[in-house]
Amino acid sequence: MLTAEIWMTLIGTVMAFSGLPQISRLVKRRSADDISLSMFSMFMFGQAWWVWYGLLINSICLIVTNSVAFMVNLVIVFLAVKYRGK
């Protein structure tokens, strides 16, 4: 049976990939006019602090899930800046 830490790491990682449809949409449309950079920037700020907290308490769940989410949102912000105004 899976422990709660492993289970929540799996669930959290799946949730962290929830930005992939947004990435796909950005790449297909090559437009980011309807993307809120401030929202994704705030998400990244919060995720960075959760990673830090996870490191402090040695929680693999917090470190993995928030690192993945941070990277997905970083790609969204990069693409939004790249396609802004096109």
PyMOL Python script that loads the backbone (N, CA, C, O; Angstrom):
from pymol import cmd

cmd.read_pdbstr("""\
ATOM      1  N   MET A   1       0.839  -1.182   0.000  1.00  0.00           N
ATOM      2  CA  MET A   1       0.000   0.000   0.000  1.00  0.00           C
ATOM      3  C   MET A   1       0.887   1.250   0.000  1.00  0.00           C
ATOM      4  O   MET A   1       1.931   1.292   0.651  1.00  0.00           O
ATOM      5  N   LEU A   2       0.447   2.253  -0.740  1.00  0.00           N
ATOM      6  CA  LEU A   2       1.223   3.493  -0.827  1.00  0.00           C
ATOM      7  C   LEU A   2       1.097   4.301   0.450  1.00  0.00           C
ATOM      8  O   LEU A   2       0.018   4.411   1.033  1.00  0.00           O
ATOM      9  N   THR A   3       2.215   4.862   0.871  1.00  0.00           N
ATOM     10  CA  THR A   3       2.151   5.751   2.028  1.00  0.00           C
ATOM     11  C   THR A   3       1.534   7.079   1.600  1.00  0.00           C
ATOM     12  O   THR A   3       1.474   7.398   0.413  1.00  0.00           O
ATOM     13  N   ALA A   4       1.085   7.836   2.574  1.00  0.00           N
ATOM     14  CA  ALA A   4       0.464   9.131   2.278  1.00  0.00           C
ATOM     15  C   ALA A   4       1.437  10.049   1.559  1.00  0.00           C
ATOM     16  O   ALA A   4       1.032  10.770   0.646  1.00  0.00           O
ATOM     17  N   GLU A   5       2.710  10.046   1.943  1.00  0.00           N
ATOM     18  CA  GLU A   5       3.702  10.914   1.309  1.00  0.00           C
ATOM     19  C   GLU A   5       3.873  10.574  -0.176  1.00  0.00           C
ATOM     20  O   GLU A   5       3.927  11.470  -1.019  1.00  0.00           O
ATOM     21  N   ILE A   6       3.957   9.289  -0.488  1.00  0.00           N
ATOM     22  CA  ILE A   6       4.104   8.878  -1.891  1.00  0.00           C
ATOM     23  C   ILE A   6       2.828   9.201  -2.664  1.00  0.00           C
ATOM     24  O   ILE A   6       2.886   9.747  -3.766  1.00  0.00           O
ATOM     25  N   TRP A   7       1.687   8.866  -2.089  1.00  0.00           N
ATOM     26  CA  TRP A   7       0.403   9.120  -2.737  1.00  0.00           C
ATOM     27  C   TRP A   7       0.231  10.608  -3.043  1.00  0.00           C
ATOM     28  O   TRP A   7      -0.144  10.973  -4.157  1.00  0.00           O
ATOM     29  N   MET A   8       0.505  11.464  -2.060  1.00  0.00           N
ATOM     30  CA  MET A   8       0.327  12.901  -2.259  1.00  0.00           C
ATOM     31  C   MET A   8       1.362  13.460  -3.234  1.00  0.00           C
ATOM     32  O   MET A   8       1.085  14.431  -3.938  1.00  0.00           O
ATOM     33  N   THR A   9       2.534  12.867  -3.280  1.00  0.00           N
ATOM     34  CA  THR A   9       3.530  13.287  -4.272  1.00  0.00           C
ATOM     35  C   THR A   9       3.015  12.975  -5.675  1.00  0.00           C
ATOM     36  O   THR A   9       3.142  13.802  -6.578  1.00  0.00           O
ATOM     37  N   LEU A  10       2.440  11.797  -5.864  1.00  0.00           N
ATOM     38  CA  LEU A  10       1.885  11.439  -7.175  1.00  0.00           C
ATOM     39  C   LEU A  10       0.722  12.357  -7.561  1.00  0.00           C
ATOM     40  O   LEU A  10       0.681  12.879  -8.675  1.00  0.00           O
ATOM     41  N   ILE A  11      -0.210  12.549  -6.647  1.00  0.00           N
ATOM     42  CA  ILE A  11      -1.371  13.407  -6.916  1.00  0.00           C
ATOM     43  C   ILE A  11      -0.916  14.845  -7.181  1.00  0.00           C
ATOM     44  O   ILE A  11      -1.377  15.479  -8.130  1.00  0.00           O
ATOM     45  N   GLY A  12      -0.021  15.352  -6.348  1.00  0.00           N
ATOM     46  CA  GLY A  12       0.474  16.726  -6.502  1.00  0.00           C
ATOM     47  C   GLY A  12       1.208  16.930  -7.811  1.00  0.00           C
ATOM     48  O   GLY A  12       1.099  17.988  -8.430  1.00  0.00           O
ATOM     49  N   THR A  13       1.960  15.915  -8.241  1.00  0.00           N
ATOM     50  CA  THR A  13       2.692  16.030  -9.506  1.00  0.00           C
ATOM     51  C   THR A  13       1.721  16.063 -10.683  1.00  0.00           C
ATOM     52  O   THR A  13       1.906  16.841 -11.619  1.00  0.00           O
ATOM     53  N   VAL A  14       0.703  15.234 -10.641  1.00  0.00           N
ATOM     54  CA  VAL A  14      -0.324  15.272 -11.694  1.00  0.00           C
ATOM     55  C   VAL A  14      -0.968  16.653 -11.737  1.00  0.00           C
ATOM     56  O   VAL A  14      -1.163  17.222 -12.811  1.00  0.00           O
ATOM     57  N   MET A  15      -1.294  17.185 -10.569  1.00  0.00           N
ATOM     58  CA  MET A  15      -1.887  18.527 -10.509  1.00  0.00           C
ATOM     59  C   MET A  15      -0.908  19.585 -11.026  1.00  0.00           C
ATOM     60  O   MET A  15      -1.325  20.561 -11.650  1.00  0.00           O
ATOM     61  N   ALA A  16       0.375  19.398 -10.772  1.00  0.00           N
ATOM     62  CA  ALA A  16       1.381  20.366 -11.211  1.00  0.00           C
ATOM     63  C   ALA A  16       1.425  20.456 -12.741  1.00  0.00           C
ATOM     64  O   ALA A  16       1.770  21.495 -13.304  1.00  0.00           O
ATOM     65  N   PHE A  17       1.074  19.361 -13.391  1.00  0.00           N
ATOM     66  CA  PHE A  17       1.063  19.355 -14.857  1.00  0.00           C
ATOM     67  C   PHE A  17      -0.210  19.960 -15.436  1.00  0.00           C
ATOM     68  O   PHE A  17      -0.409  19.919 -16.650  1.00  0.00           O
ATOM     69  N   SER A  18      -1.066  20.513 -14.604  1.00  0.00           N
ATOM     70  CA  SER A  18      -2.324  21.082 -15.090  1.00  0.00           C
ATOM     71  C   SER A  18      -2.103  22.271 -16.027  1.00  0.00           C
ATOM     72  O   SER A  18      -3.022  22.660 -16.747  1.00  0.00           O
ATOM     73  N   GLY A  19      -0.929  22.842 -16.030  1.00  0.00           N
ATOM     74  CA  GLY A  19      -0.637  23.952 -16.936  1.00  0.00           C
ATOM     75  C   GLY A  19      -0.270  23.517 -18.344  1.00  0.00           C
ATOM     76  O   GLY A  19      -0.142  24.362 -19.230  1.00  0.00           O
ATOM     77  N   LEU A  20      -0.098  22.219 -18.575  1.00  0.00           N
ATOM     78  CA  LEU A  20       0.291  21.753 -19.912  1.00  0.00           C
ATOM     79  C   LEU A  20      -0.726  22.117 -20.997  1.00  0.00           C
ATOM     80  O   LEU A  20      -0.307  22.470 -22.099  1.00  0.00           O
ATOM     81  N   PRO A  21      -2.033  22.051 -20.749  1.00  0.00           N
ATOM     82  CA  PRO A  21      -2.965  22.502 -21.791  1.00  0.00           C
ATOM     83  C   PRO A  21      -2.784  23.986 -22.140  1.00  0.00           C
ATOM     84  O   PRO A  21      -2.972  24.383 -23.290  1.00  0.00           O
ATOM     85  N   GLN A  22      -2.421  24.796 -21.149  1.00  0.00           N
ATOM     86  CA  GLN A  22      -2.174  26.215 -21.407  1.00  0.00           C
ATOM     87  C   GLN A  22      -0.942  26.387 -22.284  1.00  0.00           C
ATOM     88  O   GLN A  22      -0.930  27.222 -23.189  1.00  0.00           O
ATOM     89  N   ILE A  23       0.088  25.601 -22.018  1.00  0.00           N
ATOM     90  CA  ILE A  23       1.303  25.645 -22.839  1.00  0.00           C
ATOM     91  C   ILE A  23       0.968  25.246 -24.265  1.00  0.00           C
ATOM     92  O   ILE A  23       1.392  25.906 -25.213  1.00  0.00           O
ATOM     93  N   SER A  24       0.213  24.177 -24.420  1.00  0.00           N
ATOM     94  CA  SER A  24      -0.189  23.718 -25.754  1.00  0.00           C
ATOM     95  C   SER A  24      -0.957  24.810 -26.503  1.00  0.00           C
ATOM     96  O   SER A  24      -0.724  25.047 -27.688  1.00  0.00           O
ATOM     97  N   ARG A  25      -1.862  25.460 -25.804  1.00  0.00           N
ATOM     98  CA  ARG A  25      -2.667  26.533 -26.414  1.00  0.00           C
ATOM     99  C   ARG A  25      -1.792  27.713 -26.834  1.00  0.00           C
ATOM    100  O   ARG A  25      -1.975  28.277 -27.912  1.00  0.00           O
ATOM    101  N   LEU A  26      -0.846  28.079 -25.982  1.00  0.00           N
ATOM    102  CA  LEU A  26       0.060  29.182 -26.316  1.00  0.00           C
ATOM    103  C   LEU A  26       0.868  28.867 -27.568  1.00  0.00           C
ATOM    104  O   LEU A  26       1.021  29.716 -28.445  1.00  0.00           O
ATOM    105  N   VAL A  27       1.380  27.655 -27.647  1.00  0.00           N
ATOM    106  CA  VAL A  27       2.211  27.267 -28.790  1.00  0.00           C
ATOM    107  C   VAL A  27       1.368  27.221 -30.066  1.00  0.00           C
ATOM    108  O   VAL A  27       1.804  27.701 -31.112  1.00  0.00           O
ATOM    109  N   LYS A  28       0.177  26.652 -29.986  1.00  0.00           N
ATOM    110  CA  LYS A  28      -0.697  26.563 -31.168  1.00  0.00           C
ATOM    111  C   LYS A  28      -1.105  27.936 -31.683  1.00  0.00           C
ATOM    112  O   LYS A  28      -1.018  28.210 -32.880  1.00  0.00           O
ATOM    113  N   ARG A  29      -1.549  28.795 -30.772  1.00  0.00           N
ATOM    114  CA  ARG A  29      -2.067  30.107 -31.167  1.00  0.00           C
ATOM    115  C   ARG A  29      -0.977  31.140 -31.395  1.00  0.00           C
ATOM    116  O   ARG A  29      -1.190  32.123 -32.105  1.00  0.00           O
ATOM    117  N   ARG A  30       0.170  30.928 -30.806  1.00  0.00           N
ATOM    118  CA  ARG A  30       1.277  31.904 -30.852  1.00  0.00           C
ATOM    119  C   ARG A  30       0.786  33.287 -30.427  1.00  0.00           C
ATOM    120  O   ARG A  30       1.182  34.314 -30.979  1.00  0.00           O
ATOM    121  N   SER A  31      -0.083  33.270 -29.434  1.00  0.00           N
ATOM    122  CA  SER A  31      -0.624  34.508 -28.891  1.00  0.00           C
ATOM    123  C   SER A  31      -0.800  34.337 -27.387  1.00  0.00           C
ATOM    124  O   SER A  31      -1.198  33.277 -26.904  1.00  0.00           O
ATOM    125  N   ALA A  32      -0.492  35.414 -26.658  1.00  0.00           N
ATOM    126  CA  ALA A  32      -0.605  35.366 -25.195  1.00  0.00           C
ATOM    127  C   ALA A  32      -1.362  36.568 -24.663  1.00  0.00           C
ATOM    128  O   ALA A  32      -1.222  36.926 -23.494  1.00  0.00           O
ATOM    129  N   ASP A  33      -2.156  37.187 -25.509  1.00  0.00           N
ATOM    130  CA  ASP A  33      -2.856  38.396 -25.097  1.00  0.00           C
ATOM    131  C   ASP A  33      -3.846  38.152 -23.962  1.00  0.00           C
ATOM    132  O   ASP A  33      -4.156  39.069 -23.201  1.00  0.00           O
ATOM    133  N   ASP A  34      -4.342  36.919 -23.845  1.00  0.00           N
ATOM    134  CA  ASP A  34      -5.330  36.635 -22.802  1.00  0.00           C
ATOM    135  C   ASP A  34      -4.725  35.927 -21.584  1.00  0.00           C
ATOM    136  O   ASP A  34      -5.457  35.383 -20.758  1.00  0.00           O
ATOM    137  N   ILE A  35      -3.405  35.934 -21.472  1.00  0.00           N
ATOM    138  CA  ILE A  35      -2.707  35.294 -20.354  1.00  0.00           C
ATOM    139  C   ILE A  35      -2.349  36.352 -19.313  1.00  0.00           C
ATOM    140  O   ILE A  35      -1.808  37.407 -19.645  1.00  0.00           O
ATOM    141  N   SER A  36      -2.654  36.063 -18.070  1.00  0.00           N
ATOM    142  CA  SER A  36      -2.318  36.986 -16.979  1.00  0.00           C
ATOM    143  C   SER A  36      -0.926  36.655 -16.438  1.00  0.00           C
ATOM    144  O   SER A  36      -0.744  35.683 -15.706  1.00  0.00           O
ATOM    145  N   LEU A  37       0.043  37.478 -16.812  1.00  0.00           N
ATOM    146  CA  LEU A  37       1.404  37.271 -16.313  1.00  0.00           C
ATOM    147  C   LEU A  37       1.476  37.434 -14.797  1.00  0.00           C
ATOM    148  O   LEU A  37       2.233  36.729 -14.130  1.00  0.00           O
ATOM    149  N   SER A  38       0.695  38.353 -14.259  1.00  0.00           N
ATOM    150  CA  SER A  38       0.740  38.568 -12.814  1.00  0.00           C
ATOM    151  C   SER A  38       0.231  37.338 -12.063  1.00  0.00           C
ATOM    152  O   SER A  38       0.778  36.993 -11.016  1.00  0.00           O
ATOM    153  N   MET A  39      -0.790  36.680 -12.569  1.00  0.00           N
ATOM    154  CA  MET A  39      -1.303  35.486 -11.902  1.00  0.00           C
ATOM    155  C   MET A  39      -0.254  34.372 -11.887  1.00  0.00           C
ATOM    156  O   MET A  39       0.014  33.783 -10.840  1.00  0.00           O
ATOM    157  N   PHE A  40       0.335  34.088 -13.045  1.00  0.00           N
ATOM    158  CA  PHE A  40       1.328  33.020 -13.105  1.00  0.00           C
ATOM    159  C   PHE A  40       2.589  33.392 -12.330  1.00  0.00           C
ATOM    160  O   PHE A  40       3.247  32.516 -11.768  1.00  0.00           O
ATOM    161  N   SER A  41       2.933  34.667 -12.293  1.00  0.00           N
ATOM    162  CA  SER A  41       4.076  35.111 -11.493  1.00  0.00           C
ATOM    163  C   SER A  41       3.811  34.908 -10.004  1.00  0.00           C
ATOM    164  O   SER A  41       4.705  34.507  -9.259  1.00  0.00           O
ATOM    165  N   MET A  42       2.588  35.185  -9.574  1.00  0.00           N
ATOM    166  CA  MET A  42       2.235  34.961  -8.169  1.00  0.00           C
ATOM    167  C   MET A  42       2.246  33.477  -7.832  1.00  0.00           C
ATOM    168  O   MET A  42       2.692  33.086  -6.753  1.00  0.00           O
ATOM    169  N   PHE A  43       1.757  32.652  -8.750  1.00  0.00           N
ATOM    170  CA  PHE A  43       1.835  31.204  -8.541  1.00  0.00           C
ATOM    171  C   PHE A  43       3.289  30.785  -8.335  1.00  0.00           C
ATOM    172  O   PHE A  43       3.602  30.036  -7.409  1.00  0.00           O
ATOM    173  N   MET A  44       4.172  31.273  -9.205  1.00  0.00           N
ATOM    174  CA  MET A  44       5.586  30.897  -9.121  1.00  0.00           C
ATOM    175  C   MET A  44       6.214  31.369  -7.810  1.00  0.00           C
ATOM    176  O   MET A  44       7.017  30.652  -7.214  1.00  0.00           O
ATOM    177  N   PHE A  45       5.859  32.547  -7.370  1.00  0.00           N
ATOM    178  CA  PHE A  45       6.361  33.071  -6.108  1.00  0.00           C
ATOM    179  C   PHE A  45       5.966  32.130  -4.959  1.00  0.00           C
ATOM    180  O   PHE A  45       6.800  31.752  -4.136  1.00  0.00           O
ATOM    181  N   GLY A  46       4.697  31.769  -4.921  1.00  0.00           N
ATOM    182  CA  GLY A  46       4.206  30.863  -3.885  1.00  0.00           C
ATOM    183  C   GLY A  46       4.838  29.484  -3.974  1.00  0.00           C
ATOM    184  O   GLY A  46       5.185  28.892  -2.953  1.00  0.00           O
ATOM    185  N   GLN A  47       4.988  28.971  -5.184  1.00  0.00           N
ATOM    186  CA  GLN A  47       5.592  27.654  -5.350  1.00  0.00           C
ATOM    187  C   GLN A  47       7.045  27.640  -4.920  1.00  0.00           C
ATOM    188  O   GLN A  47       7.514  26.656  -4.348  1.00  0.00           O
ATOM    189  N   ALA A  48       7.763  28.719  -5.188  1.00  0.00           N
ATOM    190  CA  ALA A  48       9.156  28.804  -4.755  1.00  0.00           C
ATOM    191  C   ALA A  48       9.244  28.736  -3.228  1.00  0.00           C
ATOM    192  O   ALA A  48      10.127  28.072  -2.685  1.00  0.00           O
ATOM    193  N   TRP A  49       8.333  29.420  -2.541  1.00  0.00           N
ATOM    194  CA  TRP A  49       8.328  29.374  -1.072  1.00  0.00           C
ATOM    195  C   TRP A  49       7.941  28.001  -0.556  1.00  0.00           C
ATOM    196  O   TRP A  49       8.469  27.565   0.467  1.00  0.00           O
ATOM    197  N   TRP A  50       7.024  27.296  -1.238  1.00  0.00           N
ATOM    198  CA  TRP A  50       6.673  25.941  -0.825  1.00  0.00           C
ATOM    199  C   TRP A  50       7.856  24.993  -1.012  1.00  0.00           C
ATOM    200  O   TRP A  50       8.075  24.103  -0.189  1.00  0.00           O
ATOM    201  N   VAL A  51       8.619  25.179  -2.090  1.00  0.00           N
ATOM    202  CA  VAL A  51       9.832  24.365  -2.284  1.00  0.00           C
ATOM    203  C   VAL A  51      10.804  24.627  -1.136  1.00  0.00           C
ATOM    204  O   VAL A  51      11.361  23.692  -0.561  1.00  0.00           O
ATOM    205  N   TRP A  52      11.001  25.888  -0.813  1.00  0.00           N
ATOM    206  CA  TRP A  52      11.902  26.249   0.296  1.00  0.00           C
ATOM    207  C   TRP A  52      11.436  25.596   1.605  1.00  0.00           C
ATOM    208  O   TRP A  52      12.238  25.019   2.339  1.00  0.00           O
ATOM    209  N   TYR A  53      10.146  25.692   1.882  1.00  0.00           N
ATOM    210  CA  TYR A  53       9.599  25.088   3.092  1.00  0.00           C
ATOM    211  C   TYR A  53       9.781  23.564   3.062  1.00  0.00           C
ATOM    212  O   TYR A  53      10.133  22.952   4.070  1.00  0.00           O
ATOM    213  N   GLY A  54       9.541  22.970   1.905  1.00  0.00           N
ATOM    214  CA  GLY A  54       9.742  21.528   1.760  1.00  0.00           C
ATOM    215  C   GLY A  54      11.178  21.132   2.044  1.00  0.00           C
ATOM    216  O   GLY A  54      11.430  20.095   2.658  1.00  0.00           O
ATOM    217  N   LEU A  55      12.118  21.952   1.602  1.00  0.00           N
ATOM    218  CA  LEU A  55      13.528  21.687   1.900  1.00  0.00           C
ATOM    219  C   LEU A  55      13.805  21.798   3.399  1.00  0.00           C
ATOM    220  O   LEU A  55      14.557  21.000   3.958  1.00  0.00           O
ATOM    221  N   LEU A  56      13.200  22.782   4.036  1.00  0.00           N
ATOM    222  CA  LEU A  56      13.412  22.968   5.477  1.00  0.00           C
ATOM    223  C   LEU A  56      12.899  21.786   6.300  1.00  0.00           C
ATOM    224  O   LEU A  56      13.521  21.397   7.289  1.00  0.00           O
ATOM    225  N   ILE A  57      11.769  21.220   5.891  1.00  0.00           N
ATOM    226  CA  ILE A  57      11.190  20.127   6.669  1.00  0.00           C
ATOM    227  C   ILE A  57      11.444  18.756   6.026  1.00  0.00           C
ATOM    228  O   ILE A  57      10.908  17.746   6.483  1.00  0.00           O
ATOM    229  N   ASN A  58      12.256  18.725   4.976  1.00  0.00           N
ATOM    230  CA  ASN A  58      12.597  17.481   4.272  1.00  0.00           C
ATOM    231  C   ASN A  58      11.361  16.736   3.765  1.00  0.00           C
ATOM    232  O   ASN A  58      11.236  15.525   3.953  1.00  0.00           O
ATOM    233  N   SER A  59      10.455  17.467   3.123  1.00  0.00           N
ATOM    234  CA  SER A  59       9.249  16.858   2.573  1.00  0.00           C
ATOM    235  C   SER A  59       9.403  16.679   1.068  1.00  0.00           C
ATOM    236  O   SER A  59       9.314  17.640   0.304  1.00  0.00           O
ATOM    237  N   ILE A  60       9.635  15.442   0.655  1.00  0.00           N
ATOM    238  CA  ILE A  60       9.761  15.144  -0.776  1.00  0.00           C
ATOM    239  C   ILE A  60       8.499  15.573  -1.516  1.00  0.00           C
ATOM    240  O   ILE A  60       8.575  16.084  -2.633  1.00  0.00           O
ATOM    241  N   CYS A  61       7.353  15.368  -0.902  1.00  0.00           N
ATOM    242  CA  CYS A  61       6.076  15.734  -1.520  1.00  0.00           C
ATOM    243  C   CYS A  61       6.048  17.215  -1.888  1.00  0.00           C
ATOM    244  O   CYS A  61       5.740  17.564  -3.028  1.00  0.00           O
ATOM    245  N   LEU A  62       6.364  18.076  -0.947  1.00  0.00           N
ATOM    246  CA  LEU A  62       6.343  19.520  -1.217  1.00  0.00           C
ATOM    247  C   LEU A  62       7.412  19.920  -2.232  1.00  0.00           C
ATOM    248  O   LEU A  62       7.165  20.754  -3.103  1.00  0.00           O
ATOM    249  N   ILE A  63       8.580  19.334  -2.120  1.00  0.00           N
ATOM    250  CA  ILE A  63       9.686  19.694  -3.018  1.00  0.00           C
ATOM    251  C   ILE A  63       9.364  19.294  -4.446  1.00  0.00           C
ATOM    252  O   ILE A  63       9.477  20.114  -5.357  1.00  0.00           O
ATOM    253  N   VAL A  64       8.966  18.050  -4.654  1.00  0.00           N
ATOM    254  CA  VAL A  64       8.716  17.551  -6.012  1.00  0.00           C
ATOM    255  C   VAL A  64       7.527  18.258  -6.656  1.00  0.00           C
ATOM    256  O   VAL A  64       7.637  18.783  -7.764  1.00  0.00           O
ATOM    257  N   THR A  65       6.402  18.271  -5.968  1.00  0.00           N
ATOM    258  CA  THR A  65       5.194  18.816  -6.594  1.00  0.00           C
ATOM    259  C   THR A  65       5.332  20.299  -6.912  1.00  0.00           C
ATOM    260  O   THR A  65       4.928  20.744  -7.986  1.00  0.00           O
ATOM    261  N   ASN A  66       5.893  21.056  -5.997  1.00  0.00           N
ATOM    262  CA  ASN A  66       6.011  22.494  -6.242  1.00  0.00           C
ATOM    263  C   ASN A  66       7.136  22.832  -7.205  1.00  0.00           C
ATOM    264  O   ASN A  66       7.069  23.852  -7.890  1.00  0.00           O
ATOM    265  N   SER A  67       8.166  22.003  -7.274  1.00  0.00           N
ATOM    266  CA  SER A  67       9.221  22.208  -8.275  1.00  0.00           C
ATOM    267  C   SER A  67       8.672  21.978  -9.683  1.00  0.00           C
ATOM    268  O   SER A  67       8.947  22.750 -10.602  1.00  0.00           O
ATOM    269  N   VAL A  68       7.896  20.911  -9.837  1.00  0.00           N
ATOM    270  CA  VAL A  68       7.291  20.630 -11.146  1.00  0.00           C
ATOM    271  C   VAL A  68       6.333  21.756 -11.531  1.00  0.00           C
ATOM    272  O   VAL A  68       6.371  22.248 -12.659  1.00  0.00           O
ATOM    273  N   ALA A  69       5.485  22.157 -10.605  1.00  0.00           N
ATOM    274  CA  ALA A  69       4.532  23.234 -10.885  1.00  0.00           C
ATOM    275  C   ALA A  69       5.265  24.537 -11.228  1.00  0.00           C
ATOM    276  O   ALA A  69       4.853  25.263 -12.132  1.00  0.00           O
ATOM    277  N   PHE A  70       6.348  24.827 -10.506  1.00  0.00           N
ATOM    278  CA  PHE A  70       7.132  26.026 -10.776  1.00  0.00           C
ATOM    279  C   PHE A  70       7.678  25.996 -12.203  1.00  0.00           C
ATOM    280  O   PHE A  70       7.606  26.992 -12.923  1.00  0.00           O
ATOM    281  N   MET A  71       8.221  24.852 -12.603  1.00  0.00           N
ATOM    282  CA  MET A  71       8.795  24.748 -13.952  1.00  0.00           C
ATOM    283  C   MET A  71       7.718  24.874 -15.038  1.00  0.00           C
ATOM    284  O   MET A  71       7.948  25.522 -16.059  1.00  0.00           O
ATOM    285  N   VAL A  72       6.563  24.270 -14.830  1.00  0.00           N
ATOM    286  CA  VAL A  72       5.469  24.384 -15.802  1.00  0.00           C
ATOM    287  C   VAL A  72       5.037  25.846 -15.923  1.00  0.00           C
ATOM    288  O   VAL A  72       4.846  26.355 -17.028  1.00  0.00           O
ATOM    289  N   ASN A  73       4.886  26.512 -14.785  1.00  0.00           N
ATOM    290  CA  ASN A  73       4.482  27.916 -14.824  1.00  0.00           C
ATOM    291  C   ASN A  73       5.574  28.810 -15.385  1.00  0.00           C
ATOM    292  O   ASN A  73       5.276  29.833 -16.001  1.00  0.00           O
ATOM    293  N   LEU A  74       6.823  28.446 -15.184  1.00  0.00           N
ATOM    294  CA  LEU A  74       7.927  29.199 -15.782  1.00  0.00           C
ATOM    295  C   LEU A  74       7.858  29.139 -17.305  1.00  0.00           C
ATOM    296  O   LEU A  74       8.098  30.140 -17.980  1.00  0.00           O
ATOM    297  N   VAL A  75       7.533  27.977 -17.840  1.00  0.00           N
ATOM    298  CA  VAL A  75       7.375  27.836 -19.296  1.00  0.00           C
ATOM    299  C   VAL A  75       6.205  28.691 -19.779  1.00  0.00           C
ATOM    300  O   VAL A  75       6.298  29.338 -20.823  1.00  0.00           O
ATOM    301  N   ILE A  76       5.114  28.696 -19.032  1.00  0.00           N
ATOM    302  CA  ILE A  76       3.954  29.517 -19.412  1.00  0.00           C
ATOM    303  C   ILE A  76       4.340  30.993 -19.438  1.00  0.00           C
ATOM    304  O   ILE A  76       4.015  31.697 -20.393  1.00  0.00           O
ATOM    305  N   VAL A  77       5.022  31.464 -18.411  1.00  0.00           N
ATOM    306  CA  VAL A  77       5.437  32.875 -18.362  1.00  0.00           C
ATOM    307  C   VAL A  77       6.393  33.185 -19.512  1.00  0.00           C
ATOM    308  O   VAL A  77       6.264  34.224 -20.159  1.00  0.00           O
ATOM    309  N   PHE A  78       7.346  32.296 -19.770  1.00  0.00           N
ATOM    310  CA  PHE A  78       8.288  32.507 -20.878  1.00  0.00           C
ATOM    311  C   PHE A  78       7.540  32.631 -22.206  1.00  0.00           C
ATOM    312  O   PHE A  78       7.797  33.544 -22.990  1.00  0.00           O
ATOM    313  N   LEU A  79       6.614  31.705 -22.448  1.00  0.00           N
ATOM    314  CA  LEU A  79       5.852  31.737 -23.708  1.00  0.00           C
ATOM    315  C   LEU A  79       4.941  32.960 -23.778  1.00  0.00           C
ATOM    316  O   LEU A  79       4.773  33.554 -24.843  1.00  0.00           O
ATOM    317  N   ALA A  80       4.363  33.328 -22.658  1.00  0.00           N
ATOM    318  CA  ALA A  80       3.500  34.516 -22.629  1.00  0.00           C
ATOM    319  C   ALA A  80       4.282  35.774 -22.983  1.00  0.00           C
ATOM    320  O   ALA A  80       3.797  36.635 -23.718  1.00  0.00           O
ATOM    321  N   VAL A  81       5.482  35.869 -22.460  1.00  0.00           N
ATOM    322  CA  VAL A  81       6.329  37.037 -22.781  1.00  0.00           C
ATOM    323  C   VAL A  81       6.743  36.973 -24.265  1.00  0.00           C
ATOM    324  O   VAL A  81       6.730  37.984 -24.967  1.00  0.00           O
ATOM    325  N   LYS A  82       7.102  35.793 -24.715  1.00  0.00           N
ATOM    326  CA  LYS A  82       7.528  35.611 -26.105  1.00  0.00           C
ATOM    327  C   LYS A  82       6.426  35.964 -27.093  1.00  0.00           C
ATOM    328  O   LYS A  82       6.687  36.613 -28.106  1.00  0.00           O
ATOM    329  N   TYR A  83       5.184  35.538 -26.807  1.00  0.00           N
ATOM    330  CA  TYR A  83       4.078  35.736 -27.749  1.00  0.00           C
ATOM    331  C   TYR A  83       3.225  36.960 -27.433  1.00  0.00           C
ATOM    332  O   TYR A  83       2.219  37.193 -28.102  1.00  0.00           O
ATOM    333  N   ARG A  84       3.599  37.735 -26.442  1.00  0.00           N
ATOM    334  CA  ARG A  84       2.808  38.914 -26.079  1.00  0.00           C
ATOM    335  C   ARG A  84       2.763  39.897 -27.232  1.00  0.00           C
ATOM    336  O   ARG A  84       3.803  40.285 -27.765  1.00  0.00           O
ATOM    337  N   GLY A  85       1.542  40.306 -27.624  1.00  0.00           N
ATOM    338  CA  GLY A  85       1.384  41.318 -28.657  1.00  0.00           C
ATOM    339  C   GLY A  85       1.597  40.843 -30.076  1.00  0.00           C
ATOM    340  O   GLY A  85       1.649  41.664 -30.992  1.00  0.00           O
ATOM    341  N   LYS A  86       1.721  39.544 -30.290  1.00  0.00           N
ATOM    342  CA  LYS A  86       1.931  39.059 -31.656  1.00  0.00           C
ATOM    343  C   LYS A  86       0.617  38.809 -32.345  1.00  0.00           C
ATOM    344  O   LYS A  86       0.597  38.397 -33.505  1.00  0.00           O
TER     345      LYS A  86
END
""", "prot")
cmd.dss("prot")
cmd.show_as("cartoon", "prot")
cmd.util.cbc("prot")
cmd.orient("prot")
